Amino acid sequence: MKKMNILKQFAVTVICITFVFACKTNSKSNFEFMPVTVADSIQNYSNDTAISNIISIKYFDAKNTKSGDSVADNINNDFFAWLEPFFDNGGELLTKDNLKDAVASEIKRFIKDINEDESLADCESCKHAELFIDTRPVYQNGKIISLVYSFNQYSGGAHGTYGLATFNYKKDGTPVTTENLSSDIDELTAVARQAFIRQNGELANFWFDNDEFYLSDVFYFTEKSVVFYYSLYEIAPYSAGDINVEINNDDVKHLIEYIN
């Protein structure tokens, strides 16, 4: 499996949830998100040692139910652009049409590389790899769509890498980022800072430079809150696990126009 610094590329953190569901479309929404699963696995033996690779990709295929699909297509393309670096696809763009083939090729390539690389003969941890991409519930209202994908990857070593990627859009397809999230980003940051301290402890316990709190670029919306999620190693060691700050909608609805 292609090795890369996932943290630097995606700056994400994850709780891996294994279920498939269809999004319940809000009455004000024209978008549906249908679940799709592409999975494959293989096991081989070299010197009586099992070599195994498992890949499972669960994602949403976005569709616009009342008008053209240009916004839905952009949402789908963003997901595959995020997914692409997990694969060695020979420079070919990853799409829903070639994902199944890409998964199968990645698994075969891993087995071939392990069998042919004599330097890995005694490396037990190198002979197992896995990649799980999963969905979390979609949130949408009349103003915004908020998607969350998780990943859990292992390709040798003491432990794997896990993360979470979020995609937020206005209903016209414009991405929502920390730069355009609020008309008063300083006040929003101040509110989030106090919530972070209440939920996680003093900032000095984390790796914020000069104890200067900042909003994570990874955030998502739920019916009751907005959640900012901090990456593995971003503000704390691996042992600290997942770190986030969850802010009640009522506390920031005057600062974020996308909250109903």
VOKOL-332397 format. One record per residue (C-alpha): residue number from 1; x, y, z. Coordinates in steps of 0.05 Angstrom, whole numbers, padded with zeros to 5 digits. Last residue first. Layout:
<r NUM, <X, Y, Z>>,
...
***
This chain:
<r 260, <-00615, 00544, 00234>>,
<r 259, <-00539, 00546, 00234>>,
<r 258, <-00508, 00566, 00168>>,
<r 257, <-00503, 00640, 00189>>,
<r 256, <-00448, 00626, 00240>>,
<r 255, <-00435, 00681, 00291>>,
<r 254, <-00505, 00693, 00319>>,
<r 253, <-00515, 00617, 00318>>,
<r 252, <-00453, 00610, 00362>>,
<r 251, <-00477, 00593, 00432>>,
<r 250, <-00545, 00566, 00411>>,
<r 249, <-00510, 00517, 00364>>,
<r 248, <-00474, 00484, 00422>>,
<r 247, <-00399, 00480, 00413>>,
<r 246, <-00361, 00415, 00410>>,
<r 245, <-00285, 00418, 00418>>,
<r 244, <-00244, 00360, 00394>>,
<r 243, <-00187, 00314, 00413>>,
<r 242, <-00180, 00242, 00392>>,
<r 241, <-00126, 00201, 00424>>,
<r 240, <-00079, 00229, 00476>>,
<r 239, <-00031, 00171, 00465>>,
<r 238, <-00013, 00197, 00396>>,
<r 237, <00017, 00260, 00427>>,
<r 236, <-00020, 00327, 00430>>,
<r 235, <-00037, 00389, 00388>>,
<r 234, <-00031, 00364, 00316>>,
<r 233, <-00004, 00295, 00332>>,
<r 232, <-00070, 00263, 00309>>,
<r 231, <-00111, 00319, 00281>>,
<r 230, <-00158, 00365, 00319>>,
<r 229, <-00233, 00364, 00307>>,
<r 228, <-00277, 00425, 00311>>,
<r 227, <-00350, 00407, 00323>>,
<r 226, <-00411, 00450, 00309>>,
<r 225, <-00473, 00433, 00350>>,
<r 224, <-00545, 00410, 00356>>,
<r 223, <-00566, 00382, 00288>>,
<r 222, <-00494, 00367, 00271>>,
<r 221, <-00441, 00408, 00236>>,
<r 220, <-00370, 00393, 00217>>,
<r 219, <-00300, 00416, 00229>>,
<r 218, <-00229, 00402, 00205>>,
<r 217, <-00193, 00468, 00194>>,
<r 216, <-00182, 00470, 00269>>,
<r 215, <-00197, 00535, 00304>>,
<r 214, <-00138, 00566, 00340>>,
<r 213, <-00115, 00572, 00412>>,
<r 212, <-00052, 00610, 00429>>,
<r 211, <-00018, 00575, 00487>>,
<r 210, <00048, 00604, 00463>>,
<r 209, <00045, 00553, 00406>>,
<r 208, <-00012, 00505, 00421>>,
<r 207, <00019, 00437, 00437>>,
<r 206, <-00028, 00417, 00493>>,
<r 205, <-00029, 00417, 00569>>,
<r 204, <-00016, 00492, 00568>>,
<r 203, <-00084, 00501, 00536>>,
<r 202, <-00118, 00483, 00602>>,
<r 201, <-00167, 00425, 00604>>,
<r 200, <-00205, 00386, 00551>>,
<r 199, <-00280, 00403, 00555>>,
<r 198, <-00279, 00468, 00594>>,
<r 197, <-00214, 00491, 00560>>,
<r 196, <-00242, 00476, 00491>>,
<r 195, <-00307, 00513, 00507>>,
<r 194, <-00268, 00574, 00527>>,
<r 193, <-00227, 00572, 00464>>,
<r 192, <-00288, 00559, 00420>>,
<r 191, <-00321, 00624, 00445>>,
<r 190, <-00257, 00663, 00433>>,
<r 189, <-00249, 00632, 00364>>,
<r 188, <-00320, 00652, 00346>>,
<r 187, <-00306, 00723, 00370>>,
<r 186, <-00244, 00727, 00326>>,
<r 185, <-00279, 00696, 00267>>,
<r 184, <-00331, 00750, 00265>>,
<r 183, <-00368, 00743, 00198>>,
<r 182, <-00362, 00668, 00207>>,
<r 181, <-00345, 00605, 00168>>,
<r 180, <-00312, 00641, 00109>>,
<r 179, <-00239, 00630, 00128>>,
<r 178, <-00253, 00569, 00171>>,
<r 177, <-00278, 00535, 00109>>,
<r 176, <-00346, 00529, 00074>>,
<r 175, <-00340, 00505, 00002>>,
<r 174, <-00388, 00538, -00047>>,
<r 173, <-00434, 00486, -00077>>,
<r 172, <-00496, 00529, -00083>>,
<r 171, <-00524, 00495, -00021>>,
<r 170, <-00465, 00520, 00019>>,
<r 169, <-00414, 00466, 00028>>,
<r 168, <-00376, 00429, 00083>>,
<r 167, <-00329, 00370, 00072>>,
<r 166, <-00296, 00337, 00131>>,
<r 165, <-00239, 00288, 00136>>,
<r 164, <-00224, 00245, 00196>>,
<r 163, <-00162, 00208, 00215>>,
<r 162, <-00127, 00145, 00233>>,
<r 161, <-00056, 00121, 00225>>,
<r 160, <-00033, 00052, 00245>>,
<r 159, <00009, 00026, 00302>>,
<r 158, <00077, -00002, 00318>>,
<r 157, <00100, -00009, 00247>>,
<r 156, <00069, -00035, 00183>>,
<r 155, <00018, -00009, 00133>>,
<r 154, <-00043, 00007, 00176>>,
<r 153, <-00097, 00056, 00156>>,
<r 152, <-00161, 00079, 00190>>,
<r 151, <-00202, 00131, 00153>>,
<r 150, <-00263, 00171, 00170>>,
<r 149, <-00308, 00212, 00125>>,
<r 148, <-00353, 00269, 00147>>,
<r 147, <-00402, 00309, 00105>>,
<r 146, <-00436, 00375, 00122>>,
<r 145, <-00486, 00407, 00074>>,
<r 144, <-00509, 00478, 00087>>,
<r 143, <-00564, 00529, 00081>>,
<r 142, <-00633, 00494, 00081>>,
<r 141, <-00608, 00440, 00128>>,
<r 140, <-00558, 00384, 00119>>,
<r 139, <-00522, 00335, 00163>>,
<r 138, <-00493, 00271, 00135>>,
<r 137, <-00481, 00215, 00185>>,
<r 136, <-00411, 00185, 00186>>,
<r 135, <-00381, 00147, 00129>>,
<r 134, <-00322, 00099, 00127>>,
<r 133, <-00255, 00089, 00095>>,
<r 132, <-00217, 00028, 00118>>,
<r 131, <-00146, 00013, 00095>>,
<r 130, <-00108, -00049, 00114>>,
<r 129, <-00038, -00076, 00111>>,
<r 128, <-00004, -00139, 00136>>,
<r 127, <00064, -00164, 00116>>,
<r 126, <00105, -00106, 00141>>,
<r 125, <00092, -00123, 00214>>,
<r 124, <00126, -00190, 00205>>,
<r 123, <00191, -00161, 00178>>,
<r 122, <00237, -00221, 00168>>,
<r 121, <00228, -00228, 00093>>,
<r 120, <00222, -00152, 00082>>,
<r 119, <00292, -00143, 00055>>,
<r 118, <00277, -00198, 00005>>,
<r 117, <00228, -00154, -00032>>,
<r 116, <00193, -00197, -00084>>,
<r 115, <00138, -00228, -00042>>,
<r 114, <00123, -00163, -00005>>,
<r 113, <00120, -00123, -00070>>,
<r 112, <00074, -00174, -00104>>,
<r 111, <00026, -00176, -00045>>,
<r 110, <00022, -00100, -00042>>,
<r 109, <00012, -00094, -00118>>,
<r 108, <-00045, -00144, -00117>>,
<r 107, <-00081, -00104, -00063>>,
<r 106, <-00071, -00037, -00098>>,
<r 105, <-00095, -00066, -00164>>,
<r 104, <-00160, -00092, -00133>>,
<r 103, <-00174, -00025, -00100>>,
<r 102, <-00158, 00013, -00164>>,
<r 101, <-00203, -00033, -00205>>,
<r 100, <-00262, -00020, -00158>>,
<r 99, <-00248, 00055, -00158>>,
<r 98, <-00248, 00060, -00234>>,
<r 97, <-00318, 00086, -00247>>,
<r 96, <-00326, 00121, -00180>>,
<r 95, <-00266, 00163, -00199>>,
<r 94, <-00191, 00165, -00185>>,
<r 93, <-00151, 00207, -00234>>,
<r 92, <-00097, 00167, -00269>>,
<r 91, <-00026, 00183, -00247>>,
<r 90, <-00007, 00110, -00242>>,
<r 89, <-00062, 00096, -00190>>,
<r 88, <-00017, 00087, -00130>>,
<r 87, <-00073, 00095, -00079>>,
<r 86, <-00084, 00131, -00013>>,
<r 85, <-00067, 00196, -00049>>,
<r 84, <-00134, 00190, -00089>>,
<r 83, <-00182, 00192, -00031>>,
<r 82, <-00183, 00268, -00022>>,
<r 81, <-00191, 00279, -00097>>,
<r 80, <-00245, 00225, -00096>>,
<r 79, <-00284, 00262, -00043>>,
<r 78, <-00277, 00329, -00078>>,
<r 77, <-00303, 00298, -00142>>,
<r 76, <-00366, 00274, -00108>>,
<r 75, <-00381, 00343, -00080>>,
<r 74, <-00366, 00375, -00148>>,
<r 73, <-00413, 00326, -00182>>,
<r 72, <-00468, 00342, -00132>>,
<r 71, <-00460, 00416, -00148>>,
<r 70, <-00463, 00403, -00223>>,
<r 69, <-00521, 00353, -00217>>,
<r 68, <-00575, 00394, -00250>>,
<r 67, <-00641, 00406, -00214>>,
<r 66, <-00691, 00374, -00167>>,
<r 65, <-00660, 00311, -00139>>,
<r 64, <-00588, 00332, -00136>>,
<r 63, <-00546, 00270, -00125>>,
<r 62, <-00486, 00255, -00081>>,
<r 61, <-00455, 00185, -00082>>,
<r 60, <-00434, 00173, -00010>>,
<r 59, <-00374, 00132, 00011>>,
<r 58, <-00351, 00066, 00040>>,
<r 57, <-00283, 00041, 00020>>,
<r 56, <-00257, -00025, 00047>>,
<r 55, <-00186, -00049, 00034>>,
<r 54, <-00155, -00110, 00065>>,
<r 53, <-00085, -00136, 00053>>,
<r 52, <-00054, -00200, 00078>>,
<r 51, <00013, -00235, 00078>>,
<r 50, <00013, -00298, 00121>>,
<r 49, <00081, -00326, 00137>>,
<r 48, <00099, -00398, 00118>>,
<r 47, <00160, -00371, 00080>>,
<r 46, <00113, -00328, 00039>>,
<r 45, <00038, -00339, 00041>>,
<r 44, <-00019, -00301, 00009>>,
<r 43, <-00082, -00268, 00033>>,
<r 42, <-00128, -00222, -00006>>,
<r 41, <-00181, -00169, 00007>>,
<r 40, <-00232, -00127, -00030>>,
<r 39, <-00283, -00074, -00016>>,
<r 38, <-00324, -00021, -00052>>,
<r 37, <-00385, 00004, -00015>>,
<r 36, <-00434, 00057, -00038>>,
<r 35, <-00484, 00097, 00005>>,
<r 34, <-00533, 00145, -00029>>,
<r 33, <-00530, 00218, -00010>>,
<r 32, <-00591, 00258, -00030>>,
<r 31, <-00593, 00332, -00044>>,
<r 30, <-00651, 00380, -00057>>,
<r 29, <-00655, 00402, 00015>>,
<r 28, <-00710, 00441, 00050>>,
<r 27, <-00747, 00379, 00073>>,
<r 26, <-00681, 00352, 00100>>,
<r 25, <-00659, 00288, 00065>>,
<r 24, <-00647, 00228, 00109>>,
<r 23, <-00579, 00204, 00086>>,
<r 22, <-00575, 00131, 00068>>,
<r 21, <-00537, 00085, 00114>>,
<r 20, <-00476, 00040, 00119>>,
<r 19, <-00443, 00022, 00185>>,
<r 18, <-00374, 00014, 00213>>,
<r 17, <-00352, 00075, 00253>>,
<r 16, <-00279, 00094, 00258>>,
<r 15, <-00267, 00154, 00303>>,
<r 14, <-00220, 00197, 00266>>,
<r 13, <-00168, 00253, 00262>>,
<r 12, <-00149, 00296, 00203>>,
<r 11, <-00093, 00340, 00178>>,
<r 10, <-00104, 00315, 00106>>,
<r 9, <-00037, 00316, 00072>>,
<r 8, <00007, 00327, 00132>>,
<r 7, <-00028, 00273, 00172>>,
<r 6, <-00029, 00224, 00114>>,
<r 5, <00047, 00224, 00109>>,
<r 4, <00052, 00174, 00054>>,
<r 3, <00062, 00100, 00041>>,
<r 2, <00027, 00068, -00018>>,
<r 1, <00000, 00000, 00000>>,
***
